Amino acid sequence: MVRSRGPVPQSAGYDELAQWLRALRRRAGLTYRQMADLTEHDRVAAPGCSAVTLCRADSGTVLPRRSVVEAYAQVCGATRREARLHWERAAQRAEGAGAGRETAAARTGRRLEFVYHPAHLLEAMHRVRLAAGQPSLREMQRRARDLGAGPLPRSTVADVLAGLRMPSEELLIAYLRACGQQEQNLAPWRQAWARALDSDAA
């Protein structure tokens, strides 16, 4: 028997994503343990998700990794594409809600010369985007194309901003130019990227 959880509070940051995931689980009639077992044996986006990870994914209090949402959805009968759309909507809504609170932080934070870790670089990337007015990923892709800054695939940028992967140097420069950074400002970013990459490799 599937044990139901308490309702997702509307104050939770990712309540809509959580409600969608919980509805899938109720419809599938699966426990988290059964779902975890299915991720071990079925071809899903994130094989081997634990029951705890899957339970946390529909808590509404954190944004789970996209691959976890895809795995959760797939074992409950939804498609990977549906999961990706719901995850991206949750991520964009959270960014929009946080923009007002973080505008002041966009002007401060860690200086580039003190960036030595991928997490530091990610923080700086979010900060420069906020300072640019939080353009959508679609708008940034268009700007990069118009500037001749190179490709800026939205799915790749979404993964980078979610902390799932390090950007390539080329993608970082295209991202920065789409945020309005001028050529003379890019050298410190290249140096910060190289230090973060060395730390990640280590």
N, C-alpha and C positions, 0 to 999 in steps of 0.2 A: 504493500500500500504506500502511495506517495504521500509523504507528510507535507502539508501546506505550511508556508512561512507566513509570518505577519505581513501586513501590507507595507509596501514601500512608502516611506514618508515623502510628501511632496517637496520637502526641504532637501531631500537627498540630491546630490549634484547630478546623478545620472538615472533619475527615476524612470524616465520613459524607456530607456534601454533595458533597465532591470525588469520592468513590467512586461516588456515584449518577451524577454528570455523566460521569465517565469510562466507566461502563458504557453510558450512552446513546451516547457517541461510538463505542465499539467496535461496538455493535450497528448503528449507522448506517453504519459503515465510512468515516468522513469524516476528512480531515486538518483541522487548524485553519485552513489557508488556504482550503480548500473551504467550511468553515463560515462564514468571514468573507465570502466571496463570496456565499453564500446570504443572509446578513443584509443585503447590499446590494440584493438583488433580491426577496426574499420579504417578506411583511408579518409582521414579528416585532416583539417588544416594544421592542428597542433596535437599530434599523437602523444598519448601518455599524460594527458591532463589529470591531475589528482582530483578527488572529490572536494577537497578543501578549496582548490583553485576554482572549480566550477561553482561552488557555493558562493564564494566571494564575488564571482563575476556578476551574479544577479542581486547583489546586496544593495546596489544603487549608491554606495558611498565612495566608490573608486571607479576609475575608468579602466576596465581590464584590457589586456593586450588584445589587439584585433584578432590575432590568430586563436586566442582562447574563445572569443565570441563566435568566431567561425566554427570552431570545433563543437562548442555547446549547441549552436544552431543545427549543425549538420547531423549530430546524433539524435536530435529531436525532430528531424524530418524537414527542416528548412534548408534553403540553398545557401551556398557560400556568398553569393552575390547579395542576397537579402541581408545576411549578417553584416557584410561590409558596409552596406548603405546605412544600416541602423547605427553601426559603430561610428562611421564618419559624421552622421548627424549629431550624435552625442558629443563627439569631440569638438565639433564646430560650435555647438550650443554652449559648451563649457568655456571655450575660448572667448566667446562673445560676452558671457556673463562675467568672466574674470577680467575683461579688458578695462572696465572702469576702475576696479580695485587696483590694477597693476600699472595704470598709466604713470603714476608717480615713480614706481619702481623701474619703469622703462627708462627713466632719466638717470638712474643710479645703478647700483649693482656692481658686480665684479668687473674690474677693468680688464681689457683684453690682455695686457701683459701678465696678468695673474691667472690666465686660463691655462691649465695644465692637464685637464681631464675631460673626457667626452661630456660629462654632466655639466661642466662649466661652459663648454662650447654651446651646448643645447640651451642653457639659460641665456647666454648672450644672443643666440639666434631668436629666441622668443622676444627678448627685450627690443631688438632692432625692428622686429615686425610690429610690435606694439607702438613703438615710436613712429612708425610709418603709417599709423592709423588702422592697423589690423586688417590689411587687405585679404580677401579670400584667396584660397589656393588657385582658383580659376583665374582671378584677376592677376595674381603674381605670374602665373604661367603665360598669360597674354603679354604682360609687361616685359618679361624676359625675352619672349619671341620678338616683340617690337623693337627692343633694344639690341637685338642680335647677341644676347648674352649666353646663348646656348639653351638646350632643352631643360625644362623644369617640370618633370612629370608629377602630377598631383599626388598620385598614389605613393611615389617614392618620398616626396616631401612630407606627406602625412606620416609615413613610417619614421622618418627622421625626427619630426617634431614630437612624436609619441615616445621617442627614446628607444626605438626598436633597432636602429642601425646608425652607423656613422655616415655623414654625408661624404661624398667624394669632394675633392678640392674644387672641381669644375662645378658641381651642383651648388656648393656653398657660395661660390662667386656669383653664379646666376641668381641665387636666392637674394644675396646682398644687393645686387644691382636692381632687382625687382623691388627691393625695399627702399630704393632711392640712394644707396651708397655710391659715392663717386670713386673713380679709379684711384685717386690719391689716398683714399681711406682704406684700401683693400690690403695693403702690405701687412699691417698688424693682424688682420684676420687670417691671412695665409700662415703667418708665424704661429698664431694661436691654434689653428687647425693642425699644423705639423706637430705641435707639442701634445695636443689631445690624441692624435693618432699614435704617437710613440707610447703614450700612457696606455692606450687601449691594447696595443700589441703586447706590451709588457704584462 
